[in-house]
Amino acid sequence: MRIHRGLGGVWAFVRGAPGTYVWLSVLFVTTVVLHHMPPEFEEHFLRHRSTNLHELSRDPVRVLVASAMWNESGHWLPYAVLYTVFHAPAERRLGTARWLAVCALAHVLASLVSEAVLLTAIRRGRAPLTAVHTLDIGVSYALAGVIAVLGYRIAAPWRYAYLAAVLAVFALPLTAGPTFTDIGHFVAALIGLACYPLVRGRGKAWNPKETPAGPRG
């Protein structure tokens, strides 16, 4: 009976965040596909689905969508953990539509800003012209935005400590030779913070001091 209740609780959690686990399932399939590709073909394949300057200039909508469906690292399990810890609670608390809006805004805007920074560096001679084909693929910008916006679902004063930690984590790489992806992650976190209007009216914030046996209000 305990096993059945446990499995029922897991299934209820998954059903409460359908977008998160559909996306995670897609990443599982595409990760398996990548593992079966010849190494010499894999990079070529991913570059055509990358939000690099060359592909954005040709078909921006296609690559902005496609880049969020592939995992450059080749490791799926860490994303399963991160999606369950951050994406699923955000989707359950914000609703699928609002969660997806945060993901899309963070992924698209951070991709465009980071590539604009790279383009400026190329024009000023700080980066080689070949950087227009730089591989920029994955789901980390959307994840950064969701990690940030999730702070609004935590009650004060813990909210402020959480948001300070988030900003510190994404700002720290900017202090020493930042890459365009470091800038993208920081921008994505700021976009998540700017999504506060999507959080308002979504119920009571989580209070770490409250327990299931405690008072309810």
C-alpha positions in Angstrom: 0.0 0.0 0.0 2.8 2.4 0.8 4.4 1.7 -2.6 1.1 2.4 -4.3 0.6 5.6 -2.4 4.2 6.6 -3.2 3.7 5.9 -6.9 0.4 7.7 -6.8 2.1 10.8 -5.3 4.8 10.7 -8.0 2.2 10.5 -10.8 0.2 13.3 -9.3 3.3 15.5 -9.2 4.1 14.7 -12.8 0.5 15.3 -13.9 0.7 18.7 -12.2 3.6 19.7 -14.5 2.8 18.3 -17.9 4.9 20.7 -19.9 8.0 20.1 -17.8 7.9 16.3 -18.3 6.9 16.4 -22.0 9.9 18.7 -22.6 12.1 16.4 -20.5 10.9 13.4 -22.5 11.8 15.2 -25.7 15.3 15.9 -24.3 15.6 12.2 -23.4 14.8 11.1 -27.0 17.1 13.7 -28.6 19.9 12.8 -26.2 19.6 9.2 -27.2 19.7 10.2 -30.8 22.9 12.2 -30.3 24.6 9.2 -28.6 23.9 7.2 -31.8 25.4 9.8 -34.1 29.0 9.5 -35.4 31.1 12.1 -33.5 32.2 13.8 -36.7 28.5 14.3 -37.7 27.2 15.4 -34.3 28.8 18.8 -34.2 27.7 19.6 -37.8 24.1 18.5 -36.9 23.9 20.6 -33.8 25.4 23.7 -35.5 22.4 23.8 -37.8 20.1 23.8 -34.7 22.2 26.4 -32.8 21.2 30.0 -32.1 24.5 31.2 -33.5 24.7 34.4 -35.6 24.8 32.5 -38.9 21.7 30.4 -38.3 19.8 33.3 -36.6 20.3 35.4 -39.8 18.9 32.6 -41.9 15.9 31.2 -39.9 15.6 32.6 -36.4 12.3 31.1 -35.5 13.4 27.6 -36.5 16.7 27.6 -34.5 15.2 29.3 -31.5 12.7 26.4 -31.2 15.1 23.7 -32.2 18.0 24.8 -29.9 15.7 24.2 -26.9 15.1 20.5 -27.9 18.7 19.4 -27.8 21.3 18.9 -25.1 24.9 19.6 -26.0 26.4 17.9 -23.0 25.0 14.5 -23.8 23.9 13.9 -20.2 20.2 13.7 -19.6 20.0 12.7 -15.9 21.2 16.1 -14.5 18.5 17.8 -16.4 15.9 15.4 -15.1 17.0 16.5 -11.6 17.0 20.2 -12.4 13.7 20.1 -14.2 12.1 18.3 -11.2 13.6 20.7 -8.7 12.9 24.0 -10.6 10.7 23.6 -13.7 8.1 21.3 -12.2 7.4 23.4 -9.0 7.3 26.6 -11.2 4.8 25.1 -13.6 2.7 23.7 -10.8 2.6 27.1 -9.1 2.3 29.4 -12.1 0.3 27.2 -14.4 1.5 25.8 -17.6 0.8 28.9 -19.8 2.6 31.3 -17.5 5.5 28.9 -16.9 5.9 28.5 -20.6 5.9 32.2 -21.1 8.8 32.6 -18.6 10.7 29.9 -20.4 10.1 31.4 -23.8 11.0 34.9 -22.8 14.2 33.8 -21.0 15.3 31.5 -23.8 14.6 33.8 -26.7 15.6 37.2 -25.3 18.8 35.8 -23.6 19.8 34.1 -26.8 19.3 37.3 -28.8 21.1 39.5 -26.3 24.1 37.1 -25.9 24.5 36.8 -29.7 24.3 40.6 -30.1 27.1 40.8 -27.6 29.1 38.3 -29.6 28.4 40.3 -32.8 29.7 43.5 -31.2 32.8 41.6 -30.2 33.4 40.4 -33.7 32.9 43.8 -35.2 35.4 45.3 -32.7 37.9 42.6 -33.5 37.7 41.0 -30.0 36.4 37.8 -31.4 37.2 36.0 -34.7 34.8 36.0 -37.6 34.4 32.3 -37.3 32.5 32.9 -34.1 29.4 33.5 -36.2 29.2 29.6 -36.3 29.7 29.2 -32.5 27.7 26.4 -31.1 25.0 27.8 -28.8 22.4 25.2 -28.0 20.5 23.9 -25.0 17.9 24.7 -22.3 20.0 26.6 -19.8 18.7 30.1 -20.5 15.1 29.0 -19.9 16.2 27.2 -16.8 18.0 30.3 -15.5 14.8 32.4 -16.0 12.6 29.8 -14.2 15.1 29.5 -11.3 14.9 33.3 -10.8 11.1 33.6 -11.1 10.6 30.8 -8.7 11.9 33.0 -5.9 8.7 35.0 -6.0 6.9 31.8 -4.8 8.9 31.8 -1.6 7.7 33.8 1.4 9.7 36.7 2.8 12.3 36.9 4.2 13.6 33.6 2.7 12.7 35.0 -0.7 15.4 37.7 -0.5 18.1 35.2 0.5 17.1 32.9 -2.4 17.1 35.8 -5.0 20.4 37.1 -3.7 21.9 33.7 -4.1 20.5 33.3 -7.6 21.9 36.7 -8.7 25.3 35.8 -7.1 25.5 32.5 -8.9 24.8 34.0 -12.3 26.8 37.2 -11.8 30.0 35.6 -10.5 31.1 34.4 -13.9 30.9 37.9 -15.2 33.7 39.1 -12.9 36.5 37.2 -14.7 36.6 36.9 -18.5 32.9 36.3 -19.2 31.8 34.4 -22.3 28.7 35.3 -24.3 26.9 32.4 -22.7 27.7 33.7 -19.2 26.1 37.0 -20.2 23.2 35.1 -21.6 22.6 33.2 -18.3 22.7 36.5 -16.3 20.3 38.2 -18.7 18.0 35.1 -18.5 18.0 35.4 -14.7 17.1 39.1 -14.9 14.3 38.3 -17.4 13.0 35.8 -14.9 13.0 38.5 -12.2 11.1 40.8 -14.6 8.4 38.2 -14.9 7.0 39.1 -11.5 3.6 40.2 -13.0 3.1 36.6 -14.1 3.4 35.4 -10.5 0.9 37.8 -8.9 -2.4 36.2 -8.0 -1.1 32.6 -8.1 -1.9 31.7 -4.5 0.0 31.8 -1.2 3.8 31.8 -1.3 5.6 28.8 0.2 6.7 29.3 3.7 9.6 27.0 4.8 8.5 27.4 8.5 5.1 25.9 7.8 4.7 22.1 8.0 1.8 19.9 6.8 0.8 19.5 10.5 0.9 23.3 11.1 -1.8 25.9 10.8 -3.4 26.4 7.5 -4.6 29.7 6.2 
